[in-house]
Amino acid sequence: MELFDLYTADRQKTDRTMVRGEPTPKGYYRMVVHVCIFNPEGQMLIQQRQPFKRGWSNLWDVTVGGCARAGDSSRAAAERETREELGLDLDLTNARPTLTIHFESGFDDIYVLTRNVDLSTLCLQPEEVQAVRWASKEEILQMIDDGRFIPYEKSLIELLFFRRDHRGSHTRSDPTND
């Protein structure tokens, strides 16, 4: 039985948990993480979910995604999910989520990283992942249109590709702060 911590709307961890598969109690929220790994050429590492996986079976997805377990920090959950699904060890000690998206029952922390990953060295989790590959933004957007990729908002995919090279929200620094 897998347990998830529950949070307030202000993202304060409560002393309550929920069991995986049960609905999130009204007024509480859970944490989800995604990791998007890009190569130096600007392609995203994507994974194809297993055909027997519940939810979005057989579709392609961003590099890694999953729920934070009870006791996990966002960073620890992202590292664990990457290790479990791809056999890839990440050290996110000094990393913060690139962005957080709120959804009806929780928070989704998204980490955007650039790494040179040799796909032949990955050890895919057979219960979840059937294949991995590198894909351009255009390929992913086309896969969404074709129904082969989880139907994320296209603007989110475009934002993830943009954020790989841009960390702040301004186009230049304020000259009055020098």
C-alpha positions as CSV (number, residue, x, y, z in Angstrom):
1,M,0.0,0.0,0.0
2,E,1.5,3.3,-1.1
3,L,0.8,6.4,0.9
4,F,0.9,10.1,-0.1
5,D,1.3,13.1,2.1
6,L,-1.6,15.6,2.0
7,Y,-1.0,19.4,1.9
8,T,-3.1,22.5,2.4
9,A,-3.9,24.9,-0.4
10,D,-0.8,26.9,0.8
11,R,1.3,23.8,0.3
12,Q,1.8,23.2,4.0
13,K,2.3,19.5,4.7
14,T,-0.4,18.2,7.1
15,D,-0.3,15.2,9.4
16,R,-2.7,13.4,7.1
17,T,-2.0,10.8,4.3
18,M,-4.0,9.1,1.6
19,V,-3.8,5.7,0.0
20,R,-2.8,5.5,-3.7
21,G,-5.9,5.0,-5.9
22,E,-8.3,6.7,-3.5
23,P,-9.7,10.2,-4.3
24,T,-7.9,13.1,-2.7
25,P,-10.0,14.3,0.2
26,K,-11.8,17.6,-0.3
27,G,-9.7,20.6,0.9
28,Y,-6.4,18.6,0.7
29,Y,-3.8,18.3,-2.1
30,R,-1.1,15.9,-3.1
31,M,2.3,16.4,-4.8
32,V,3.3,15.1,-8.2
33,V,6.6,15.5,-9.9
34,H,7.8,15.5,-13.5
35,V,11.4,15.6,-14.8
36,C,12.1,16.8,-18.3
37,I,15.6,16.0,-19.5
38,F,16.9,17.7,-22.6
39,N,20.1,16.8,-24.4
40,P,22.6,19.5,-25.5
41,E,20.9,19.5,-29.0
42,G,17.6,20.6,-27.4
43,Q,15.7,17.4,-27.7
44,M,13.6,16.1,-24.8
45,L,14.0,12.5,-23.5
46,I,10.6,11.0,-23.7
47,Q,9.2,7.6,-22.5
48,Q,6.5,5.4,-23.8
49,R,4.2,4.0,-21.1
50,Q,3.5,0.2,-21.1
51,P,0.3,-1.0,-22.8
52,F,-0.9,-2.5,-19.5
53,K,-0.2,0.6,-17.4
54,R,-3.4,2.1,-16.0
55,G,-3.8,5.7,-17.2
56,W,-2.5,6.8,-20.6
57,S,-1.4,3.3,-21.5
58,N,0.8,3.0,-24.6
59,L,1.2,6.8,-24.9
60,W,4.4,8.7,-24.9
61,D,5.2,11.1,-22.0
62,V,7.8,13.5,-20.8
63,T,11.0,12.0,-19.4
64,V,9.6,11.0,-15.9
65,G,6.5,11.5,-13.8
66,G,5.0,10.3,-10.6
67,C,3.5,10.9,-7.2
68,A,5.6,11.9,-4.2
69,R,5.3,9.2,-1.6
70,A,4.7,10.0,2.1
71,G,7.9,11.5,3.5
72,D,9.2,12.5,0.1
73,S,10.3,16.0,-0.6
74,S,9.7,17.2,-4.2
75,R,13.4,16.8,-5.0
76,A,13.6,13.3,-3.4
77,A,10.5,12.2,-5.4
78,A,12.0,13.5,-8.6
79,E,15.3,11.6,-8.0
80,R,13.5,8.4,-7.0
81,E,11.1,8.4,-9.9
82,T,14.0,8.9,-12.4
83,R,16.0,6.1,-10.8
84,E,12.9,3.8,-10.7
85,E,11.6,4.4,-14.2
86,L,14.9,4.9,-16.1
87,G,17.7,3.6,-13.8
88,L,19.2,7.0,-14.0
89,D,20.7,8.6,-10.9
90,L,20.2,12.3,-10.6
91,D,21.5,14.6,-7.9
92,L,19.1,17.4,-7.5
93,T,20.6,18.7,-4.2
94,N,20.7,22.3,-5.4
95,A,17.8,22.2,-7.8
96,R,14.4,23.7,-7.5
97,P,11.4,22.9,-9.7
98,T,11.6,25.0,-12.8
99,L,7.8,25.5,-12.5
100,T,4.9,24.3,-10.5
101,I,1.5,23.7,-12.0
102,H,-1.6,23.5,-9.7
103,F,-4.2,21.0,-10.7
104,E,-7.5,20.2,-9.1
105,S,-6.2,17.8,-6.5
106,G,-2.5,18.8,-6.1
107,F,0.7,20.4,-7.1
108,D,2.9,19.3,-10.0
109,D,6.6,20.3,-9.6
110,I,8.4,20.1,-13.0
111,Y,12.2,19.9,-13.1
112,V,13.8,20.9,-16.4
113,L,17.4,19.7,-16.9
114,T,20.0,19.4,-19.6
115,R,22.0,16.2,-19.5
116,N,23.9,14.1,-22.0
117,V,22.3,10.7,-21.5
118,D,23.3,7.6,-23.4
119,L,20.0,5.8,-24.0
120,S,21.7,2.5,-24.2
121,T,22.8,2.8,-20.5
122,L,19.2,3.2,-19.2
123,C,17.5,0.4,-17.3
124,L,13.8,0.8,-18.0
125,Q,11.3,-0.2,-15.4
126,P,9.3,-3.0,-17.1
127,E,6.1,-2.3,-15.1
128,E,6.0,1.2,-16.4
129,V,8.2,2.0,-19.4
130,Q,8.4,0.2,-22.7
131,A,10.7,2.6,-24.7
132,V,12.6,5.9,-24.6
133,R,13.9,8.2,-27.3
134,W,14.9,11.8,-27.9
135,A,12.3,14.1,-29.6
136,S,12.1,17.6,-30.8
137,K,9.4,20.1,-29.8
138,E,7.8,19.7,-33.2
139,E,7.8,15.9,-33.0
140,I,6.1,16.0,-29.6
141,L,3.5,18.6,-30.7
142,Q,2.7,16.3,-33.7
143,M,2.5,13.3,-31.5
144,I,-0.1,15.1,-29.3
145,D,-2.1,15.9,-32.5
146,D,-1.8,12.3,-33.6
147,G,-3.0,10.9,-30.2
148,R,0.4,9.2,-29.5
149,F,1.5,11.5,-26.7
150,I,-0.3,12.3,-23.4
151,P,-2.6,15.3,-24.3
152,Y,-0.7,18.0,-22.5
153,E,-1.6,21.6,-23.4
154,K,0.7,22.4,-26.3
155,S,1.6,25.7,-24.7
156,L,3.1,23.7,-21.7
157,I,5.3,21.6,-24.1
158,E,6.4,24.9,-25.7
159,L,7.1,26.4,-22.3
160,L,9.2,23.4,-21.2
161,F,11.3,23.7,-24.4
162,F,11.7,27.4,-23.8
163,R,12.6,27.0,-20.0
164,R,15.5,24.7,-20.8
165,D,17.5,27.8,-21.7
166,H,15.8,30.5,-19.7
167,R,15.6,30.4,-15.9
168,G,14.1,33.7,-14.9
169,S,10.9,35.4,-16.0
170,H,12.4,38.6,-17.3
171,T,14.1,39.2,-20.6
172,R,16.8,41.4,-19.1
173,S,17.9,42.6,-15.7
174,D,16.8,45.9,-14.1
175,P,19.5,48.5,-14.7
176,T,18.4,50.4,-11.5
177,N,19.5,47.5,-9.3
178,D,23.2,47.7,-10.4
